[in-house]
Amino acid sequence: MAQHKSAEKRARQTKKRTAVNRARRSKVRTAVKKLETAIAAGDKAAASALLKETQPALDKGVSKGVVQKRTASRKLSRLNARIKAMA
């Protein structure tokens, strides 16, 4: 348990930041999952539309430090390749 004023404040800040980051990470994962289900269903039009929503979500996750840059890039690349292969 925190003993000093500054340590108590840091504990409060960490709690808030953890909640925000958890929500951001969840938003990214949900977007990717929706896109993967559309790909699995074989609906190319819906998958292409969802890719346009997923890409900004991943980019925002990168800018906020929730997802690493290379991880987001790899995910987008693989998802895009799967959509193109649906033709």
C-alpha positions in Angstrom: 0.0 0.0 0.0 1.2 3.5 -0.8 2.7 5.4 2.1 3.4 8.9 0.6 1.1 11.4 -1.0 2.9 11.1 -4.3 2.7 7.3 -4.2 -1.1 7.5 -3.5 -1.5 9.8 -6.4 0.5 7.6 -8.7 -1.7 4.6 -7.6 -4.9 6.6 -8.5 -3.5 7.6 -11.9 -2.4 4.1 -12.7 -5.9 2.8 -11.9 -7.5 5.4 -14.3 -4.9 4.8 -17.0 -5.4 1.0 -16.8 -9.1 1.3 -17.2 -8.7 3.6 -20.3 -6.1 1.3 -21.8 -8.2 -1.7 -21.2 -11.1 -0.1 -23.0 -8.9 0.9 -26.0 -7.4 -2.6 -26.3 -10.9 -4.0 -26.1 -12.1 -1.7 -28.9 -9.2 -2.8 -31.1 -9.8 -6.5 -30.4 -13.5 -6.2 -31.1 -12.9 -4.5 -34.4 -10.5 -7.2 -35.5 -12.8 -10.0 -34.3 -15.7 -8.5 -36.3 -13.6 -8.4 -39.4 -12.4 -12.0 -38.9 -16.0 -13.2 -38.6 -16.9 -11.4 -41.8 -14.0 -13.1 -43.6 -15.0 -16.5 -42.2 -18.5 -15.9 -43.4 -17.2 -15.3 -46.9 -18.8 -11.8 -47.3 -16.3 -9.8 -49.2 -18.3 -6.6 -49.3 -18.9 -6.6 -45.6 -15.2 -7.6 -44.9 -14.0 -4.7 -47.1 -16.2 -2.2 -45.2 -15.1 -3.6 -41.9 -11.5 -3.3 -42.9 -12.0 0.5 -43.3 -13.3 0.6 -39.7 -10.6 -1.7 -38.3 -7.7 0.1 -39.8 -8.3 3.4 -37.9 -9.0 1.5 -34.7 -5.6 -0.3 -35.0 -3.8 3.0 -35.9 -5.3 4.7 -32.9 -4.3 1.8 -30.7 -0.7 2.2 -31.9 -0.7 6.0 -31.3 -2.0 5.5 -27.8 0.5 2.8 -27.0 -2.0 0.0 -26.6 -0.8 -2.0 -29.6 2.8 -2.1 -31.0 3.3 -0.6 -34.4 4.7 -3.8 -36.1 1.9 -5.9 -34.6 -0.8 -3.6 -36.0 0.9 -3.5 -39.3 1.2 -7.3 -39.5 -2.5 -7.8 -38.5 -3.7 -5.4 -41.1 -1.5 -6.9 -43.8 -2.7 -10.4 -43.1 -6.3 -9.4 -42.8 -6.1 -7.5 -46.1 -4.4 -10.5 -47.8 -7.3 -12.8 -46.6 -9.9 -10.3 -48.0 -8.1 -10.2 -51.4 -7.9 -14.0 -51.5 -11.7 -14.2 -51.2 -12.1 -13.3 -54.9 
